[in-house]
Amino acid sequence: MMKNNLADNMLTVREVSQILHVHSNTLRRWSDLGIIKAYRIGPRGDRRFKQEDINLLLTEESKGLLPNANESTEIDKVTQYVMAR
């Protein structure tokens, strides 16, 4: 049986939670809201994240490129939280 190399190169919820300094449930909520892209793998539908997606999220936040900067949205709250870390 061949292993899926793509899944091997992806990050788990725990790993991304540690990178972003957020609780795993927060990361799952962000995924559900579409703030961060998660890929479902396996029969249980476990979430996995690409490193480049995490890097893009951090880059956009640091440059202030996330949308709705004038409105208080869930994305704004995420930006404020992550940038405060």
C-alpha positions in Angstrom: 0.0 0.0 0.0 1.3 3.4 -0.9 1.3 6.2 1.6 -0.1 9.6 0.6 2.9 11.9 0.6 0.7 15.0 0.4 -0.9 14.1 3.8 2.5 13.4 5.2 3.7 16.9 4.4 0.7 18.5 6.0 0.4 19.9 9.5 -2.0 18.6 12.2 -4.5 20.7 14.2 -2.1 20.4 17.2 0.9 21.6 15.2 -0.8 24.6 13.7 -2.4 25.5 17.1 1.1 25.6 18.5 2.4 27.7 15.6 -0.4 30.3 16.0 -0.6 30.1 19.8 -4.3 29.3 19.8 -6.4 26.5 21.2 -7.2 23.6 18.9 -10.9 24.4 19.1 -10.3 28.0 18.0 -8.4 26.7 15.0 -11.2 24.3 14.1 -13.7 27.2 14.4 -11.5 29.3 12.1 -11.5 26.4 9.6 -15.3 26.2 9.7 -15.6 29.9 9.1 -13.2 29.8 6.2 -10.5 32.0 7.8 -8.0 29.2 7.3 -8.1 26.5 4.7 -8.2 22.9 6.1 -8.1 19.7 4.1 -10.0 16.7 5.2 -8.2 13.4 5.1 -9.0 9.8 6.0 -12.3 8.1 6.8 -12.7 10.3 9.9 -12.2 13.5 8.0 -9.3 14.7 10.2 -8.2 18.3 9.4 -4.8 18.9 7.9 -3.2 22.2 7.0 -0.6 23.2 4.4 2.4 25.1 5.7 2.1 27.6 2.8 -1.5 28.4 3.8 -0.3 29.1 7.4 2.5 31.3 6.1 0.0 33.1 3.8 -2.3 33.8 6.7 0.5 35.2 8.8 1.8 37.3 6.0 -1.6 38.8 5.2 -2.2 39.6 8.8 1.2 41.3 9.2 0.6 43.4 6.1 -3.0 44.2 7.1 -4.4 42.6 3.9 -7.3 40.8 5.4 -10.7 42.2 4.2 -13.2 44.3 6.2 -10.6 46.2 8.1 -13.2 48.9 9.1 -15.8 46.4 10.4 -15.5 44.2 13.5 -15.7 40.7 12.0 -14.5 37.3 13.1 -11.5 37.8 10.8 -10.6 41.1 12.5 -10.8 39.4 15.8 -8.5 36.7 14.6 -6.0 39.2 13.2 -6.0 41.2 16.5 -5.5 38.0 18.5 -2.7 36.5 16.4 -0.9 39.8 16.1 -1.0 40.3 19.8 0.9 37.1 20.3 
